[in-house]
Amino acid sequence: MPSVQLRNNVRLAGNGPATMVFAHGFGCDQTMWRFLMPAYAERFRTIAFDLVGSGGSDLSAYDRARYGTLQGYADDLVEIIDEFATGPVVFVGHSVSTMIGMLATIKAPDRFVAQVMVGPSPCYINDGDYVGGFSREDIDELLETMDANYLGWSSNLAPAIMGVPDRPELREELTASFCRNDPEIAKHFARVTFLSDHRADVPRSTVPALILQCSDDLVAPRAVGDFLHRHLPNSVLHVIENVGHCPHMSAPTASSRAIDHFLAHTLR
């Protein structure tokens, strides 16, 4: 078995009495945090890592059974924290990693003092009164298109996910990141991500949470943030005026201000 550090390509920086852990979204890697993380390394020990199957992680460690649910990644996260974190932990997750972090706070609540959810969604599929943003048919079509032509799918979807039409370099970066992923792993991870439903788990996470949303997000519409805020104990909802699903890249100043304000009131 590879070490925890090798398996998840764990990178450490900073020094402080508490630890801030950054986890990326689908199709991404830890480099996506470069606009936010350095400033926090002045106050925290920071941990960045790649989900197994993504970025510089050990692809040989990708186990379809272990990672057949998001709980497998949550177990990895707890192992990373156990080995590398010092003091209380602030978790910062993007997209699917917000649910990975939430599951970790349920498994090991004593290890966390706060969680920051950037573009979270506990369920992407509309269900009765719940608005996830997509019909089941939408998701099935998305996955079928991905199976048929992963690179073409990535080239079409990644720019829409990034948004910010005036920042073509960010759209190109996300597209390149999607295309670098192993297609077979990415297809499996996409199914796990887009078919997951963690709505029932939301009330079980009692660690203080910041729900950070964009005003116009194709992947996680405003209704999802409202749902989370209603059902997630100790949560705060902050909406950034921004188009896209990646405000930590396209609106880092607004994102860091919201995070700093939340932490100032949480880490007293």
WONOR-V63338 format. One record per residue. PHI is phi as a letter, one per 20 degrees, with the letter a starting at -180 (999 if undefined). Layout:
# WONOR-V63338
phi:PHI
phi:PHI
This chain:
# WONOR-V63338
phi:999
phi:f
phi:f
phi:g
phi:f
phi:f
phi:g
phi:d
phi:l
phi:f
phi:c
phi:d
phi:b
phi:m
phi:b
phi:a
phi:f
phi:c
phi:d
phi:d
phi:d
phi:d
phi:c
phi:e
phi:e
phi:g
phi:m
phi:d
phi:b
phi:f
phi:f
phi:f
phi:e
phi:f
phi:e
phi:d
phi:f
phi:g
phi:f
phi:f
phi:f
phi:f
phi:d
phi:c
phi:f
phi:d
phi:c
phi:d
phi:b
phi:d
phi:g
phi:g
phi:o
phi:c
phi:l
phi:e
phi:f
phi:e
phi:f
phi:f
phi:e
phi:f
phi:d
phi:f
phi:f
phi:f
phi:e
phi:f
phi:c
phi:f
phi:f
phi:f
phi:f
phi:f
phi:f
phi:g
phi:f
phi:f
phi:f
phi:f
phi:f
phi:g
phi:e
phi:d
phi:e
phi:c
phi:m
phi:f
phi:d
phi:d
phi:e
phi:c
phi:c
phi:d
phi:l
phi:g
phi:f
phi:f
phi:f
phi:f
phi:f
phi:f
phi:f
phi:f
phi:f
phi:f
phi:f
phi:c
phi:f
phi:f
phi:e
phi:d
phi:d
phi:a
phi:c
phi:d
phi:d
phi:e
phi:m
phi:f
phi:b
phi:e
phi:a
phi:e
phi:d
phi:g
phi:b
phi:m
phi:f
phi:e
phi:d
phi:e
phi:o
phi:c
phi:e
phi:f
phi:f
phi:g
phi:f
phi:g
phi:f
phi:g
phi:f
phi:f
phi:f
phi:f
phi:f
phi:f
phi:b
phi:f
phi:f
phi:f
phi:g
phi:f
phi:f
phi:e
phi:e
phi:g
phi:f
phi:f
phi:f
phi:f
phi:m
phi:k
phi:f
phi:e
phi:c
phi:f
phi:f
phi:f
phi:f
phi:f
phi:f
phi:f
phi:f
phi:f
phi:f
phi:g
phi:f
phi:f
phi:f
phi:f
phi:g
phi:f
phi:f
phi:f
phi:f
phi:f
phi:f
phi:f
phi:f
phi:f
phi:f
phi:f
phi:d
phi:f
phi:b
phi:d
phi:f
phi:f
phi:e
phi:g
phi:f
phi:e
phi:e
phi:d
phi:f
phi:g
phi:c
phi:d
phi:e
phi:d
phi:c
phi:e
phi:f
phi:c
phi:c
phi:f
phi:e
phi:c
phi:f
phi:g
phi:g
phi:f
phi:f
phi:f
phi:f
phi:f
phi:f
phi:f
phi:d
phi:e
phi:g
phi:l
phi:d
phi:c
phi:d
phi:c
phi:d
phi:e
phi:f
phi:a
phi:d
phi:p
phi:d
phi:c
phi:f
phi:f
phi:d
phi:e
phi:b
phi:f
phi:f
phi:f
phi:f
phi:f
phi:f
phi:f
phi:f
phi:f
phi:f
phi:f
phi:f
phi:f
phi:e
phi:e
phi:e
phi:e
